[in-house]
Every structure is written in C-alpha cells, then in structure tokens.
C-alpha cells in the first residue's frame, strides 16, 4: 500500500507535500506530482498538508480517482527507483492520464 496523488494536483503542484515528505519520494512531472510507490513509507505526512486535497491512501481514494493508483505507479516504469526526488529535478513528462487532461485553472 502507498499514497497517491490524484487529479486536483494537476497544474497546481503546490509542493507542500514535497517539503513534508521525510523520504523524498514525491516526484515532479510537467503538470502533476507523483508519489513513488516503492519509496513511500506510508507515513501519511503529505496528506494533511495538501491544499487541494489531492493525496489519498490508495485504498481510500474516491472511486472517480482510482485510476490514479495505476497512473502513479506507471509514471515510474521508465524511471525506476532513483532513490529520491531531489536527485531528478522536474521530469519532463507526465503519465498519459495527466497529459490528456485539459489545462486546469485554479482560483
């Protein structure tokens, strides 16, 4: 089990969760953030600090965002496990699910 980041993060990328994560497992794509399922230690520190409530324990994600469980995992298929997001910087792509979304505007 792990945490996942769903649609509300798209085009926001507030990064409060990144600052809170003790294991540096939240990676930045072009339009969204992603939690590495193998590096996450399930501490839950990221969830309460997300200003758009986009982070869920994977079993608790609303039905409308269940596909983000797979999207978060698949985002790392090519990347593997670098051992920390700070080593990679912004990754110049997103999962196709995110990339296909219309540009989000947030108040």
C-alpha positions as CSV (number, residue, x, y, z in Angstrom):
1,X,0.0,0.0,0.0
2,X,1.0,3.6,-0.6
3,X,-0.3,7.1,-1.1
4,X,-1.3,8.5,-4.5
5,X,-1.8,11.9,-6.0
6,X,-5.0,12.5,-7.9
7,X,-6.4,15.0,-10.4
8,X,-6.8,18.0,-8.1
9,X,-3.0,18.4,-8.2
10,X,-2.9,18.8,-11.9
11,X,-1.5,22.2,-12.9
12,X,-1.2,23.2,-9.2
13,X,1.9,21.4,-7.9
14,X,1.9,23.3,-4.6
15,X,4.8,21.2,-3.2
16,X,3.9,21.5,0.5
17,X,3.8,17.7,0.4
18,X,7.3,17.6,-1.0
19,X,8.6,19.7,1.9
20,X,6.8,17.4,4.4
21,X,7.9,14.1,2.9
22,X,10.7,12.5,5.1
23,X,11.9,10.1,2.4
24,X,11.9,12.4,-0.7
25,X,9.5,10.1,-2.6
26,X,7.3,12.8,-4.3
27,X,8.5,13.5,-7.8
28,X,7.5,16.3,-10.1
29,X,6.3,15.8,-13.6
30,X,5.4,18.6,-16.0
31,X,1.8,19.1,-14.7
32,X,1.5,17.0,-11.6
33,X,3.3,15.4,-8.7
34,X,3.7,11.7,-8.2
35,X,4.4,9.5,-5.2
36,X,6.8,6.7,-5.9
37,X,5.1,3.5,-4.6
38,X,8.3,1.7,-3.8
39,X,9.9,4.6,-2.0
40,X,6.9,5.8,0.0
41,X,7.0,4.6,3.7
42,X,3.2,5.2,4.2
43,X,3.8,7.8,7.0
44,X,1.0,10.0,5.7
45,X,2.8,13.3,6.4
46,X,1.9,14.5,2.9
47,X,-1.8,14.1,3.0
48,X,-2.9,16.8,5.6
49,X,-0.7,19.5,4.0
50,X,-2.1,19.2,0.5
51,X,-4.0,22.5,-0.1
52,X,-6.2,20.9,-2.8
53,X,-6.8,17.5,-1.1
54,X,-5.3,15.5,-3.9
55,X,-3.4,13.0,-1.8
56,X,-5.1,9.8,-0.7
57,X,-4.1,6.5,0.9
58,X,-4.6,4.3,-2.2
59,X,-7.5,2.3,-0.6
60,X,-9.2,5.5,0.4
61,X,-9.1,7.2,-3.0
62,X,-12.6,8.2,-4.2
63,X,-13.9,5.9,-7.0
64,X,-13.6,8.7,-9.6
65,X,-9.8,8.8,-8.9
66,X,-9.0,5.1,-8.6
67,X,-7.2,5.1,-11.9
68,X,-4.6,7.4,-10.4
69,X,-3.3,4.5,-8.4
70,X,-2.1,2.9,-11.6
71,X,-1.0,6.2,-13.1
72,X,1.3,7.0,-10.2
73,X,2.9,3.5,-10.4
74,X,3.2,3.6,-14.2
75,X,4.8,7.0,-14.1
76,X,7.9,5.3,-12.6
77,X,8.0,2.4,-15.0
78,X,10.7,4.0,-17.2
79,X,12.4,6.0,-14.4
80,X,12.8,3.1,-11.9
81,X,13.6,4.0,-8.4
82,X,16.2,6.8,-8.3
83,X,16.2,6.9,-4.5
84,X,14.9,10.4,-4.1
85,X,13.1,13.1,-6.0
86,X,15.7,15.7,-5.2
87,X,18.2,13.8,-7.4
88,X,16.0,14.0,-10.5
89,X,14.5,17.5,-10.6
90,X,11.5,18.1,-12.8
91,X,10.8,15.1,-15.0
92,X,9.9,16.4,-18.5
93,X,6.8,14.2,-18.9
94,X,3.6,13.1,-17.3
95,X,1.5,9.9,-17.2
96,X,-0.8,9.9,-20.3
97,X,-3.8,10.2,-18.0
98,X,-2.5,13.5,-16.7
99,X,-1.1,14.7,-20.1
100,X,-4.5,14.2,-21.7
101,X,-6.4,16.4,-19.2
102,X,-7.4,19.9,-20.4
103,X,-5.3,22.7,-18.8
104,X,-6.7,23.2,-15.3
105,X,-7.2,26.7,-13.9
106,X,-7.3,27.2,-10.2
107,X,-8.6,30.1,-8.1
